[in-house]
Amino acid sequence: MGATVVDLRSDTVTRPTPGMRRAIADAEVGDYLMGDDPTARRLEERVAELLGKERALFFPSGIMANQTALAVLGRWATEVIVEAGAHIYNYEDAAPAAWTGLQLRPVPTGDGRLTAEHVRQALRRRGSVYQPVTSVVAMENTHVDSGGTVMSLETTGAIAEVARERGLRVHLDGARLWNASVASGHEPAAFAAHADTVMVSLSKGLGAPVGSLLAGDRATMESASRVRRRMGGGMRQVGILAAAGLYALDHHVERLAEDHANARRLAARVNGVPGLGVTDPESNIVMIHLEAPELEEAKVLGFLEKHGILMRAYGPRRLRAVTHLDVNSEGIERAAAALAEAAERLEERRS
Ligand SMILES: *Cc1c(COP(=O)(O)O)cnc(C)c1O
């Protein structure tokens, strides 16, 4: 084979670039829990500013940050409204049940696009003796399960307004808020303004090895720092990771537009291949539908792997390809060619 592997399984597969590794090596560090890590502090101040919040806290993972947000925003034994495909509901190993004492209320939308009307419909009757109390609405932008769809600023504001009318708190799972920002042309702070807490990841499209941040007002973040430590997320010389995050914010945000262009390029190539369907990507995730019955997920993935292309099965008869900074347009062309060949060969074998 010879050629390098084109790994489109996720945007978490990136390796730190030489520049990022130098930033890590040069980081000034101290005991973070004692308030002594200057690099972590700089990252937290920078992200708080980018999100227009009073304070941001560094977390080892997005899941810990999301769950901490639910724990501090939600009242014990109440409900959290989420879209039915939400990461919090589907991909966090039932963490709310384990950590928060909250019940999730998943709202099916079909296409992953939560609207204010969906939220209104999901609200429990006020003052009911029988129904649970709703306390939080959690949005996700971009929405990963539907293929990186972008929630518009208008919809974000409308959902927040419904929440405010009912005295609910609002969390935004913005693991890929950077992508939503680049795709929509709106600053991350514009989206964050509609939420009490916002989680952003450094280890997805931004290409840092570890880390997410949770931002909000000072009092909420004070509680969040206690929950984080209770969950085992109290860290020490974490500046070596924060340095990677600062480097990523300097060098890897605007370039997300390239990932989005590569996603569109892949979709355009797949579109028109007999047996395959594709959803128009809005950011860096391409959902490929295996329409011809002989195109079984495992067979297609196996064929691709032999040609040095990695993708992942994602739901029934669906493959997911995620673009990121370790994949260039040439890799995308190789992936598209391999997919077309897979479709042709596997169909031929049947006839
Ligand atoms: C990846 C992801 C998370 C969780 O982040 P981890 O760092 O993997 O724990 C949460 N929400 C969304 C939408 C994600 O894509």
The ligand as a Gaussian input file, in Angstrom:
#p B3LYP/6-31G(d) Opt

LIG

0 1
 C      -16.833000      14.565000      21.830000
 C      -18.078000      15.186000      22.328000
 C      -18.330000      15.306000      23.698000
 C      -17.451000      14.685000      24.754000
 O      -16.135000      15.049000      24.740000
 P      -15.012000      14.045000      25.336000
 O      -13.836000      14.942000      25.443000
 O      -14.873000      12.949000      24.341000
 O      -15.480000      13.564000      26.659000
 C      -19.492000      15.940000      24.079000
 N      -20.349000      16.440000      23.183000
 C      -20.153000      16.353000      21.854000
 C      -21.149000      16.940000      20.922000
 C      -19.007000      15.712000      21.386000
 O      -18.817000      15.596000      20.071000

